[in-house]
Each structure stands twice: as structure tokens, then as C-alpha cells.
Amino acid sequence: MTFSSYFLLFSLKKVRIFASKMTRLEYWIKAQTQYRVHSPFVFEMYRKVLFARVDNKAFATFLAQHPSCPTSDPRDKQYLATVYKMQDYYGLQMLCFDSDEAVMEGNLLQRVKVVCRPHRSRARELRWMAQQGNAQYNVGIDLYDVGVLFFNPKMHPQQFVLR
């Protein structure tokens, strides 16, 4: 390989890194803080579930029950903690669970889907946007590394982008 081909490969790698940083920056520009959320239900979920501390012993038991899920990446741990906290707080029954998505059912929230890293690639981002428009879910919460979709019959269709 010549110097120009090495330079081209280096430049392409820099462009990819810059593009991934741009999507993160665009997300932060669009995202709201918890104090700008005007839905009391979502504000309560944000405070008491999504950003609540996790009981380490109970969470360790939860991880032991699901050994196939990866825990090496902190974003994967955030996804697993969100699944655990949603299940624990709302008393949801697990229907389907893997390293990318968890689907649960309950009384107050009739159907819940937690998605791991919906912005990891362009294909996953398109799939996430399609799932937000699905009639099974009327509320979506995008936390960049974790996405939460649920159906609450008392709420109007809304999408939240939160930090």
C-alpha cells in the first residue's frame, strides 16, 4: 500500500468516528432534562425507575438468572439494570428477554419493551424509529443507550428524548 492509501484509510476511520460523535451531539441538543418533562407519569418513571439506584444483591440475583446476557460493557449493564428496575417497580412479567430487547407485560403498563443501544448503528436506529410508530406502544422514552417503549391506556401517544 502506498502512503496515499494509508492516508485515505485513516481519513475514513476519522470520518466514521466524527459521524458517531455527531449523532451523540445531535441527541444531546434535542434531549430534555427531567425538569422539562410535562407528563407526571413519565417524570415519576424517570425519577423512581430509570435513574433510581439498584439494590446490588437483588440485581446480582437477576443477573444470575440470565447468564447469557453480556455485562462487560457499561451500556449493557445500564440496559440490564433498566430491565430489572422496570420489572421490579411495576411488577411486570417477562415475556421475551435477550441481549438486545426485553418485552414485559403488567397491569398498569400493559406492554413494555426495553431496547439496548437503539442508536448503535443506522439500521438499529431505523428499527427503533419504526418501533416508536408501532400501534402496540403509545409512549417512548429515548435515553440514547437505552430505549423504553410502553403502552399505557391513560396516556396520549408521546415520544420523549431525555438525558
C-alpha positions as CSV (number, residue, x, y, z in Angstrom):
1,M,0.0,0.0,0.0
2,T,1.1,3.5,-0.7
3,F,1.1,6.4,1.6
4,S,-2.0,7.9,-0.1
5,S,-4.0,4.7,0.5
6,Y,-3.0,4.6,4.2
7,F,-4.0,8.3,4.5
8,L,-7.3,7.5,2.8
9,L,-8.0,4.6,5.3
10,F,-7.0,6.9,8.2
11,S,-9.3,9.6,7.0
12,L,-12.3,7.2,6.6
13,K,-11.8,6.0,10.1
14,K,-11.8,9.6,11.4
15,V,-14.9,10.4,9.4
16,R,-16.7,7.4,11.0
17,I,-15.6,8.4,14.5
18,F,-16.7,12.0,13.8
19,A,-20.1,10.8,12.5
20,S,-20.7,8.7,15.6
21,K,-19.8,11.7,17.8
22,M,-22.2,13.9,15.7
23,T,-25.1,11.6,16.4
24,R,-24.4,11.7,20.1
25,L,-24.1,15.6,19.9
26,E,-27.3,15.9,18.0
27,Y,-29.0,13.7,20.6
28,W,-27.8,15.9,23.5
29,I,-29.0,19.0,21.7
30,K,-32.5,17.5,21.2
31,A,-32.7,15.9,24.7
32,Q,-34.6,17.4,27.6
33,T,-33.8,17.2,31.2
34,Q,-36.1,15.6,33.7
35,Y,-37.5,19.0,34.7
36,R,-38.8,19.8,31.2
37,V,-41.0,16.6,31.1
38,H,-44.6,17.7,31.4
39,S,-46.1,14.2,31.9
40,P,-46.4,13.3,35.6
41,F,-46.3,9.6,34.8
42,V,-43.1,9.8,32.8
43,F,-41.5,12.2,35.3
44,E,-42.2,9.7,38.1
45,M,-40.9,6.8,36.0
46,Y,-37.7,8.8,35.2
47,R,-37.1,9.6,38.9
48,K,-38.1,6.4,40.6
49,V,-37.2,3.8,38.0
50,L,-34.9,4.9,35.2
51,F,-32.4,6.8,37.4
52,A,-33.0,5.1,40.8
53,R,-30.2,3.2,42.5
54,V,-30.2,-0.5,42.1
55,D,-30.1,-2.9,45.0
56,N,-26.9,-4.8,44.3
57,K,-27.8,-8.1,45.9
58,A,-31.2,-8.3,44.1
59,F,-29.6,-7.2,40.8
60,A,-26.8,-9.9,41.2
61,T,-29.6,-12.5,41.6
62,F,-31.3,-11.1,38.4
63,L,-28.0,-11.4,36.5
64,A,-27.5,-15.0,37.8
65,Q,-31.0,-15.9,36.4
66,H,-29.9,-14.6,32.9
67,P,-26.3,-15.7,32.4
68,S,-26.4,-15.4,28.6
69,C,-26.7,-11.6,28.7
70,P,-23.3,-9.8,28.3
71,T,-22.2,-7.5,31.2
72,S,-18.7,-6.4,30.0
73,D,-19.9,-3.1,28.5
74,P,-21.3,-0.5,30.9
75,R,-24.1,0.3,28.4
76,D,-25.1,-3.4,28.6
77,K,-25.2,-3.1,32.4
78,Q,-27.4,0.0,32.1
79,Y,-29.8,-1.9,29.8
80,L,-29.9,-4.9,32.2
81,A,-30.4,-2.5,35.2
82,T,-33.3,-0.8,33.4
83,V,-35.0,-4.1,32.7
84,Y,-34.5,-5.2,36.3
85,K,-35.9,-1.9,37.7
86,M,-38.9,-1.8,35.4
87,Q,-39.8,-5.4,36.3
88,D,-39.3,-4.8,40.0
89,Y,-41.1,-1.4,40.3
90,Y,-44.1,-2.2,38.1
91,G,-44.4,-5.9,38.9
92,L,-44.0,-6.9,35.2
93,Q,-43.9,-10.4,33.9
94,M,-41.1,-11.2,31.4
95,L,-42.3,-12.4,28.0
96,C,-39.1,-12.3,26.0
97,F,-35.6,-11.4,27.1
98,D,-32.2,-11.4,25.2
99,S,-29.2,-9.2,24.9
100,D,-30.9,-6.6,22.6
101,E,-34.5,-6.4,23.8
102,A,-36.8,-7.3,26.7
103,V,-40.6,-7.5,26.4
104,M,-42.7,-7.5,29.5
105,E,-46.4,-7.3,30.5
106,G,-48.3,-6.0,33.5
107,N,-51.4,-4.3,34.8
108,L,-50.6,-0.6,34.8
109,L,-48.3,-0.8,31.8
110,Q,-49.9,-3.4,29.6
111,R,-46.8,-3.9,27.4
112,V,-43.2,-2.7,27.8
113,K,-40.2,-3.1,25.6
114,V,-36.7,-2.1,26.7
115,V,-34.2,-1.8,23.8
116,C,-30.4,-1.9,24.3
117,R,-28.5,0.8,22.4
118,P,-31.0,1.8,19.8
119,H,-28.5,4.2,18.2
120,R,-25.6,1.8,17.9
121,S,-25.9,1.6,14.1
122,R,-28.1,3.3,11.4
123,A,-30.1,0.0,10.9
124,R,-30.8,-0.2,14.6
125,E,-31.8,3.5,14.7
126,L,-34.2,3.0,11.8
127,R,-35.7,-0.1,13.6
128,W,-36.1,2.0,16.8
129,M,-37.9,4.7,14.9
130,A,-40.2,2.1,13.3
131,Q,-40.9,0.6,16.8
132,Q,-41.8,4.0,18.1
133,G,-44.5,4.3,15.5
134,N,-45.9,0.9,16.3
135,A,-49.5,0.8,17.5
136,Q,-48.6,-1.6,20.3
137,Y,-46.8,1.2,22.1
138,N,-48.0,4.8,22.7
139,V,-45.2,6.2,24.7
140,G,-41.4,6.1,24.0
141,I,-38.5,7.2,26.1
142,D,-35.1,7.6,24.4
143,L,-32.1,7.7,26.8
144,Y,-29.6,7.1,23.9
145,D,-28.1,3.9,25.4
146,V,-31.4,2.5,26.4
147,G,-34.9,2.9,24.8
148,V,-38.1,2.2,26.6
149,L,-41.5,1.8,24.8
150,F,-44.7,1.1,26.6
151,F,-48.5,1.1,26.3
152,N,-50.4,3.0,28.9
153,P,-54.1,3.4,28.0
154,K,-54.4,6.6,30.1
155,M,-51.8,8.4,28.0
156,H,-51.8,10.0,24.6
157,P,-49.1,9.0,22.1
158,Q,-45.8,10.8,23.0
159,Q,-42.1,10.4,22.4
160,F,-39.6,11.7,24.9
161,V,-35.8,12.2,24.3
162,L,-34.2,12.5,27.8
163,R,-30.7,12.9,29.1
